[in-house]
Amino acid sequence: MPRLIAAVCALAGLAVAPFAASPTPPAQTFGAAYAVRIYGMTAGQFDLSVKLDGAGGYEAATVQRTTGLVRAIVGDKQDYQASARGIITA
């Protein structure tokens, strides 16, 4: 009798398993910082960051900024910032 009860419980568990909610994957982040060099001197900085929330959503941002002698010549005309956010679907 105990074997029968164990078998019924195991089958009931297998029947429910496909309908159980899957856990949300953990959030992931990625960041990169690049130094832009021209003829051996640093001309700017480029930063990128991406965050995935694990449920299909994302946020991305980028910043580009001139530095040093290039900034003295062109000012902030080449600087920019951009960001985006959304949901990735199949």
C-alpha positions as CSV (number, residue, x, y, z in Angstrom):
1,M,0.0,0.0,0.0
2,P,2.8,2.6,0.8
3,R,4.3,1.9,-2.7
4,L,1.0,2.6,-4.3
5,I,0.6,5.9,-2.4
6,A,4.2,6.8,-3.4
7,A,3.5,6.0,-7.0
8,V,0.3,8.1,-7.1
9,C,2.1,11.0,-5.5
10,A,5.0,10.8,-8.0
11,L,2.6,10.7,-11.0
12,A,0.6,13.6,-9.6
13,G,3.9,15.6,-9.2
14,L,4.8,14.8,-12.8
15,A,1.4,16.0,-14.1
16,V,1.7,19.3,-12.3
17,A,5.4,20.0,-13.2
18,P,4.7,21.3,-16.8
19,F,2.3,23.9,-15.4
20,A,4.5,25.2,-12.7
21,A,5.8,28.7,-13.3
22,S,9.5,28.8,-14.4
23,P,11.7,31.1,-12.3
24,T,12.7,34.5,-13.8
25,P,16.4,34.5,-14.8
26,P,18.6,36.9,-12.9
27,A,19.3,40.4,-14.2
28,Q,22.4,40.8,-16.3
29,T,24.5,43.9,-16.8
30,F,27.3,44.8,-19.2
31,G,29.4,47.9,-19.3
32,A,32.3,49.0,-21.4
33,A,34.5,52.1,-21.5
34,Y,36.6,52.9,-24.5
35,A,39.3,55.6,-24.9
36,V,39.3,56.9,-28.4
37,R,42.9,57.5,-29.6
38,I,44.0,59.4,-32.7
39,Y,47.7,59.5,-33.6
40,G,48.7,58.4,-30.1
41,M,46.7,61.0,-28.2
42,T,43.4,60.4,-26.4
43,A,40.7,62.2,-28.2
44,G,37.6,61.1,-26.4
45,Q,35.7,58.7,-24.2
46,F,33.0,56.3,-25.2
47,D,30.9,54.5,-22.5
48,L,28.3,51.8,-23.1
49,S,26.0,50.1,-20.6
50,V,23.3,47.4,-21.1
51,K,21.0,45.9,-18.5
52,L,18.8,42.9,-19.1
53,D,16.2,42.4,-16.4
54,G,15.7,38.7,-17.0
55,A,12.0,39.0,-18.0
56,G,12.7,40.2,-21.5
57,G,13.2,43.9,-20.7
58,Y,16.3,45.9,-21.4
59,E,17.9,49.3,-20.9
60,A,20.9,50.6,-22.8
61,A,22.7,53.8,-22.6
62,T,25.8,55.3,-24.3
63,V,27.8,58.5,-23.8
64,Q,30.5,59.9,-26.2
65,R,32.6,62.8,-25.0
66,T,35.6,64.5,-26.6
67,T,38.6,65.2,-24.4
68,G,42.0,66.9,-24.4
69,L,43.2,68.8,-27.4
70,V,40.3,67.7,-29.6
71,R,37.8,69.1,-27.0
72,A,39.8,72.4,-27.1
73,I,39.4,72.5,-30.9
74,V,35.9,71.3,-31.5
75,G,34.3,71.9,-28.1
76,D,31.3,69.8,-27.2
77,K,29.9,69.6,-30.8
78,Q,30.8,65.9,-31.0
79,D,29.4,64.9,-27.6
80,Y,26.2,62.9,-27.4
81,Q,24.1,60.7,-25.1
82,A,21.6,58.2,-26.1
83,S,19.4,55.7,-24.2
84,A,16.8,53.1,-25.1
85,R,14.5,50.8,-23.2
86,G,12.1,48.1,-24.3
87,I,11.0,44.5,-24.2
88,I,12.4,41.7,-26.3
89,T,9.7,39.4,-27.7
90,A,9.9,36.2,-29.7
